[in-house]
Amino acid sequence: MSFQDLTAEQQQQLEAAAFRRLVAHLQARTDVQNMDLMNLSGFCRNCLSKWLRAEAEQQGIALSDAAARQQVYGMPYEDWKAAHQKP
């Protein structure tokens, strides 16, 4: 079976689950800095939170940057920076 053979709902459920796993992985890997992610992959945690906010906006949902970042970082962004960001 290919991904295209799945129903739109099944595809969305799998994509949402993969997103949650990616976010959990990034939350667990606090040793990996955003700059490292940007250099290697062209996106970082901040990009992911901006994409989340943009998708919410497209669906008419008001989601602040701070709320989107907290979802991606697993804590308020300022707390994450203080605890994990290297100088």
N, C-alpha and C positions, 0 to 999 in steps of 0.2 A: 504494500500500500504506500502511496506517496502522500506527501503533505497536502497536495491539491485534491486528493481523493476524500479528505476529511470534510465534514460540514464546516461552514463558517464559524459556528459556535465552538466546535471542537478545536479548530485552528486558534480561535481567540483564547480558549482556555489554556491551550498549550503555550501560546505566546505569553500569556499573563503569568503562568507558572515559571517559565524561563526567566522572565523579567524579575520575579520575586527571588529566584535563585541567584541571579546576577547581583541584585541588590544585597542579599544576604552574604554573598561571597565578598563583595566590596566592603561591607561593614566588618567582616571578620579579618580582612587583610589590611589593617590599618598601617602596616609597615610599608605598603605601596602608596607612594605619594601621587597626587594628581598630576604633577609634572611628569612622573614616570609613565603614567597612563597616557597622557597627551603625546609624549614622545614616541611611544610604541604603537598606540592604537588610534590616535587622532581624536580621542574623546576622553573625558574624565567624569568624576562624580558630579561636578557642577554642570557639565553638559547634559548628563542624564537627568538631573533635576530640572533643567530648563526644558528638556523635551517633555517631561512629565507635566510641567506647568502649561506648556504650549498645547498639549493634547487636551488637557482639562479645559483650557480656554476655547478650543475649537468645539468642544461639546457644551459650551455655555456654563461651565463650572468655574467659579472664582476660586482659584487656588493661588495663594501667595508664594513668592519665591522662597520665603522662609519655611513655609509648610512643605513645599516640594523638596527642599534641601534636607529637612528633618527626616522625611520619608526615606531618602536615599542614604543619608549618613547614619540614621538610626539614633540621632540625638540632635539638639540644636547645633547649627553649623559652627557657631563661635566656640561651643564646648569641644567639638571635634578638633577644631584648629588648635585650641589650647592644649589638648591632650595628645594629639598625634602629628600635627604638621611640623616638619623640620624647618629650621631657619633657612 
